[in-house]
Amino acid sequence: MLPVLWWATWSASAVIVRPMSTSIPAVELHTRRLLLRPLQLSDAQQTQLLFPQWEIVRHLNAIVPWPYPADGALTYYRDVALPAIERGDEWQWTLRLKQSPEHHIGAISLHRTKPDNRGFWLGLPWHNRGLMTEAVIAVNDFWFDVLGFSVLRAPKAVGNLASRRISEKTGMRIVATEERDFVSGRHPCEIWEITADEWRKARALFHAKQQH
Ligand SMILES: CC(C)(COP(=O)(O)OP(=O)(O)OC[C@H]1O[C@@H](n2cnc3c(N)ncnc32)[C@H](O)[C@@H]1OP(=O)(O)O)[C@@H](O)C(=O)NCCC(=O)NCCS
């Protein structure tokens, strides 16, 4: 279901109210340490170098091929991700350190049509520095404040402790548990959820904590 969200733009004499469309494209997002750049086909080469690692794929949906083919990133971006972005169904970014923006270090995506609205991965050398938490805050803002959705859901393998911790830190709650097929096999999976109102409260708390 598309979010029905109306926004107002001032013209010289009147407020023009128009429906916000999900054809809104991803824009470049900035966090304290990261630049999130909308996905491009040319990103496939760097993804192919970083992504095919067991520690990265084992908790991902079984749709990810494993062993990962030599053209896995290129065919996924060209045949699946970029067409979905073009249709207005997905928004995808690569993560880049502001210090060295020429290479990306991971990716994050938002999905309108799937029951799972967000996915992310980060190259191994950059784990546990709080980087994906920064990216999640930026794309949650985009999902709720720019695209105007009212709820965001994300599945997590119960054993995916780092990803679950990001959900906890950013105010999500578990609404269901079910079995799902991951690259590493069939495992219990928790569905985490947050509403727009909950996100705005969590974001305010998160920023307040960071200032102390
Ligand atoms: C999930 C992932 C993106 C996290 O990226 P990251 O930048 O390392 O995450 P952050 O540093 O922002 O936060 C990770 C949190 O998990 C915690 N954590 C990491 N490993 C943990 C473990 N084994 N047990 C408990 N907590 C753990 C970290 O300490 C941190 O919490 P803290 O800030 O309270 O200390 C990264 O681990 C990854 O790419 N995993 C493989 C792909 C994947 O699983 N994607 C998600 C699918 S749902």
The ligand as an ORCA input file, in Angstrom:
! r2SCAN-3c Opt
* xyz 0 1
  C      25.095     -6.017     10.854
  C      26.283     -5.137     10.470
  C      25.917     -4.285      9.237
  C      26.615     -4.209     11.644
  O      27.474     -3.168     11.219
  P      28.365     -2.363     12.288
  O      28.766     -1.067     11.672
  O      29.430     -3.247     12.781
  O      27.285     -2.086     13.446
  P      27.417     -1.028     14.638
  O      28.864     -0.939     15.027
  O      26.718      0.229     14.247
  O      26.557     -1.749     15.774
  C      26.785     -3.097     16.086
  C      26.401     -3.336     17.528
  O      26.347     -4.741     17.736
  C      27.247     -5.095     18.760
  N      27.783     -6.401     18.434
  C      28.554     -6.766     17.400
  N      28.837     -8.060     17.442
  C      28.213     -8.549     18.539
  C      28.131     -9.842     19.144
  N      28.748    -10.899     18.597
  N      27.406     -9.968     20.268
  C      26.778     -8.903     20.802
  N      26.812     -7.653     20.291
  C      27.535     -7.488     19.168
  C      28.299     -4.019     18.751
  O      29.000     -3.960     19.974
  C      27.420     -2.793     18.513
  O      26.683     -2.448     19.674
  P      27.133     -1.222     20.645
  O      27.177      0.009     19.793
  O      26.098     -1.203     21.691
  O      28.513     -1.581     21.155
  C      27.537     -5.999     10.134
  O      27.807     -6.834     11.243
  C      27.328     -6.849      8.899
  O      27.592     -6.415      7.779
  N      26.843     -8.082      9.104
  C      26.634     -8.985      7.974
  C      25.404     -8.588      7.141
  C      24.134     -8.622      7.983
  O      23.988     -9.464      8.834
  N      23.227     -7.664      7.683
  C      21.982     -7.542      8.422
  C      20.966     -8.535      8.035
  S      19.530     -8.378      9.074
*
